[in-house]
Amino acid sequence: MSFLRSSLLHSLAALALLAGCTTNRPEKPPGPPSAAGKPVLTPTEMLRRTTYASVPGWGTDDLRDAWSAFRASCDVLVKKPEWKEPCAVARDVAATDPKAVRLFFETFLAPYQVLNADGTDQGLVTGYYEPLLRGARKRSGVYQTPLYRTPDDLLNVDLAGVYPDLKSLRLRGRLVANKVVPYWTRAELMQNDLLAGKEILWVDDPIDAFFLQVQGSGRIQMADGKETVRLGYAEQNGYPYKSIGRYLVDHGEMTIEQASAQSIKAWYVAHPARQQELLNANPSYVFFREEKLADPNRGPKGALGVPLTPQRSIAIDAQYVPLGAPVFLATTQPASEVPLQRLMMAQDTGGAIRNPVRADFFWGFGSAAGDQAGKMKQRGMMWVLLPKS
């Protein structure tokens, strides 16, 4: 590699990670140093092959409940050589036969426990859901908070086409005098009304609109009562997600144990003079696209490109866990010690989902799912199932 090309690669990487033009690819955590100053485990070592007998809850989970989600993953995975045979065989498995479904997984797939860089086996498990908001096509009455489509000046540059060394690295920014500079932060976008003209529709609650961006997708019931539309994730302004719950904790407004979606909303309502301050603590801003809600029983599409299955889909860090793969999750129910051990499908990613043993549990649609998701801050372990061949 020439010195010029090497310098350019380092400059682009620095711009992507430090200048605000952040990437789709998760920023890789360094892990704890060893005596030589290097991470304890390599990415390959973070997946440790084991047996189904050592996976807690494997023998008691009804795997049939995950079968349709697995078949959805196979629509994408079948294009990969290692998944071609398992996904082809899966077409002939009787979905209602518990023994046949279990035999399939145990015959064709092997469990690998996911470990963190320091060799530990536990991590954070949170929850998310698809909310329902109330909205209108035009601004009027209580409908004063806009949701926006992707602005025309937002650049999303895939660097791998020119520099294979930067595979999966993307730059987000804007062009100023032939130079790519960081895109506007949330505060800048709101203070200067820079998104005028890009409104998709208007909703009646700014904090609900904020949490819609955190969830990534949701449904909007129109004011006329005749239409419900789905808004899906389209783009993001390039800044890493920062938790407003953490902001409140760091400023002494609540304890870490109190920081749930419900308590954050209550604080927001009780402090009208500080509402924008709170929202601006997260510089990330999400843009949407409108999608047809053809089947209300199907979840929104995740990063894999297939509809999410309530309580059987999770978001993971795709740098460590292959997107689309089955993952057995051993954790506990929200705000309790009751075991929650079941086969999930890694069908989504998220801005806050970083590290190997890290999952975001998709609870489904509506207020009940939102209550569960808002309370979920559990510890858990993960096993990814990969083709034996």
VENVEN-V371517 format. One record per residue. N is the residue number from 1. PSI is psi in whole degrees, 0 to 359 (NA if undefined). Layout:
N&PSI + N&PSI
This chain:
1&129 + 2&158 + 3&320 + 4&314 + 5&321 + 6&317 + 7&321 + 8&319 + 9&315 + 10&323 + 11&316 + 12&318 + 13&318 + 14&318 + 15&316 + 16&320 + 17&335 + 18&333 + 19&4 + 20&343 + 21&73 + 22&178 + 23&167 + 24&330 + 25&133 + 26&143 + 27&123 + 28&121 + 29&139 + 30&336 + 31&162 + 32&142 + 33&147 + 34&189 + 35&331 + 36&4 + 37&19 + 38&160 + 39&149 + 40&315 + 41&144 + 42&164 + 43&323 + 44&320 + 45&345 + 46&352 + 47&107 + 48&118 + 49&140 + 50&200 + 51&158 + 52&330 + 53&336 + 54&0 + 55&112 + 56&125 + 57&354 + 58&318 + 59&344 + 60&346 + 61&138 + 62&97 + 63&343 + 64&330 + 65&341 + 66&356 + 67&316 + 68&325 + 69&321 + 70&318 + 71&325 + 72&318 + 73&322 + 74&334 + 75&332 + 76&316 + 77&331 + 78&341 + 79&349 + 80&134 + 81&317 + 82&340 + 83&354 + 84&311 + 85&309 + 86&319 + 87&329 + 88&317 + 89&324 + 90&335 + 91&334 + 92&4 + 93&134 + 94&110 + 95&337 + 96&359 + 97&106 + 98&324 + 99&321 + 100&319 + 101&314 + 102&318 + 103&322 + 104&306 + 105&316 + 106&337 + 107&318 + 108&341 + 109&147 + 110&142 + 111&137 + 112&120 + 113&136 + 114&128 + 115&153 + 116&170 + 117&332 + 118&6 + 119&355 + 120&159 + 121&8 + 122&153 + 123&184 + 124&136 + 125&117 + 126&184 + 127&154 + 128&171 + 129&176 + 130&109 + 131&166 + 132&122 + 133&165 + 134&133 + 135&180 + 136&157 + 137&332 + 138&150 + 139&125 + 140&155 + 141&234 + 142&350 + 143&85 + 144&355 + 145&116 + 146&151 + 147&136 + 148&151 + 149&171 + 150&128 + 151&151 + 152&334 + 153&4 + 154&118 + 155&138 + 156&101 + 157&120 + 158&111 + 159&344 + 160&332 + 161&331 + 162&322 + 163&93 + 164&336 + 165&336 + 166&40 + 167&133 + 168&1 + 169&131 + 170&145 + 171&134 + 172&130 + 173&202 + 174&160 + 175&124 + 176&112 + 177&49 + 178&17 + 179&139 + 180&120 + 181&163 + 182&145 + 183&171 + 184&143 + 185&171 + 186&313 + 187&317 + 188&320 + 189&318 + 190&317 + 191&328 + 192&7 + 193&48 + 194&353 + 195&12 + 196&133 + 197&351 + 198&16 + 199&133 + 200&312 + 201&180 + 202&140 + 203&171 + 204&3 + 205&115 + 206&327 + 207&326 + 208&323 + 209&321 + 210&313 + 211&336 + 212&321 + 213&322 + 214&317 + 215&328 + 216&340 + 217&163 + 218&177 + 219&145 + 220&118 + 221&120 + 222&151 + 223&331 + 224&353 + 225&3 + 226&351 + 227&139 + 228&126 + 229&161 + 230&135 + 231&125 + 232&158 + 233&132 + 234&312 + 235&179 + 236&154 + 237&359 + 238&0 + 239&144 + 240&144 + 241&135 + 242&131 + 243&127 + 244&338 + 245&316 + 246&322 + 247&315 + 248&321 + 249&313 + 250&334 + 251&13 + 252&18 + 253&339 + 254&165 + 255&165 + 256&328 + 257&332 + 258&346 + 259&90 + 260&168 + 261&321 + 262&316 + 263&328 + 264&317 + 265&320 + 266&318 + 267&319 + 268&314 + 269&325 + 270&350 + 271&68 + 272&328 + 273&344 + 274&13 + 275&311 + 276&327 + 277&316 + 278&311 + 279&322 + 280&349 + 281&339 + 282&105 + 283&344 + 284&143 + 285&130 + 286&138 + 287&152 + 288&168 + 289&147 + 290&136 + 291&151 + 292&138 + 293&74 + 294&320 + 295&106 + 296&342 + 297&351 + 298&140 + 299&173 + 300&161 + 301&136 + 302&191 + 303&335 + 304&340 + 305&11 + 306&154 + 307&139 + 308&146 + 309&121 + 310&130 + 311&14 + 312&3 + 313&143 + 314&158 + 315&139 + 316&174 + 317&105 + 318&354 + 319&337 + 320&324 + 321&123 + 322&128 + 323&129 + 324&340 + 325&151 + 326&142 + 327&124 + 328&125 + 329&128 + 330&105 + 331&205 + 332&159 + 333&155 + 334&132 + 335&38 + 336&177 + 337&10 + 338&126 + 339&141 + 340&97 + 341&110 + 342&160 + 343&127 + 344&170 + 345&129 + 346&86 + 347&8 + 348&165 + 349&175 + 350&154 + 351&333 + 352&1 + 353&94 + 354&142 + 355&157 + 356&302 + 357&83 + 358&128 + 359&149 + 360&117 + 361&122 + 362&116 + 363&343 + 364&209 + 365&143 + 366&179 + 367&322 + 368&317 + 369&322 + 370&322 + 371&317 + 372&314 + 373&319 + 374&334 + 375&351 + 376&109 + 377&72 + 378&166 + 379&148 + 380&168 + 381&158 + 382&143 + 383&124 + 384&136 + 385&122 + 386&152 + 387&136 + 388&331 + 389&NA
